[in-house]
């Protein structure tokens, strides 16, 4: 079920605060296919690594969430990577992941 930008930002910040308050250890992005993006592109082990995904109401809102988290929270990400989509994902970077 889609959520608004404020709720997604709060949820991601809350998740990070519960698991690792160093925002610099986290990556955020957007996509149309979160599982493929996490597994194939970022090499996230969904059974071991910490990650979450939320659906925004639109591609534009997802991009707003990504941009705001990167600019205000020092989370790693690439707003200019050409990706689009309504899904916002975040994961804690580790030795096996690839930003």
N, C-alpha and C positions, 0 to 999 in steps of 0.2 A: 504494500500500500504506500503510495507516494507521500512524502512529507515536505513541509516548507523549509526554506533555507535556514531560518533561525533554529528550528528543531534539529535539523541535520548537524549544524555546527555545534549546538549544545551536546548532542549525542556523541559526536566524535571527540570533542574536548573532554567530556566525562569519561569516555572509554580510555583515552590516553592517560588521564589523571589517575585512573584506577590501576593502570598497568605499568606506566613508565612516564613520569612527568617531564622527561626531557623531550620536548617537541622535535628537536633536531634529529631524533632517532626514528621519526615517522615519515612516511611518504603518503601523499594524497593524490588522487587522480580521478578522472571521469572516463566512462566508457559505455558502450551499448551492451557489452558482454563481460560482466565482472569476473566470472569464473575463468574464462579463457584468458583475460587480461592478467589476473592474479597468477594463475598457474603457468601459462605459457610465456608471457612477456616478462613478468617480474620474478618468476621462479619461487613464488610463495608456497610453502608447504602448509596447506590449509588445516592439516591435523596437528601441526607443531607451532607454526608462527602465529602471532597475534594479528588479527585483521578484522575488519567489519565493512559492511556495504549498506548503503541506504539509497532509496530511489527518490529523486526529486520530481517535481511536477513537470519540469521541462528541461531541455538541454541548457537553456539560458540560466535557469536557476542552479543547475548542477555546476556550471562554470563559475557562477557567482560564489558558491560555497568553496570550490577549489581555490579561487583567487583570494578569497578572504582568509582562509586558513593559512595559505602560504604567506600572505603579506602581514597578517596580524599575529600569527602564532609561531612563526619560524619553522613550520612544517616543510619538509622537502617536497618538491613537486615541479612539474613543468607545464605551465599553462599554455605554452606555445608548441606543444608536441603534436598538434593536429588532431588529437582525439576529441570526440564529441560523444554525447549520450546523456541519459538521464540518471545513470547510476554513479554515485560518488563512493569511492572506496578508500580505505586507509589501511596501512599495515606497518608494523614495526620492522624496520630494516634489520637484517641479520647477515651473517656470513654467506648464506645461501641465496639471498634475494638480490635482485638486480633492479635498481631504480629505473 
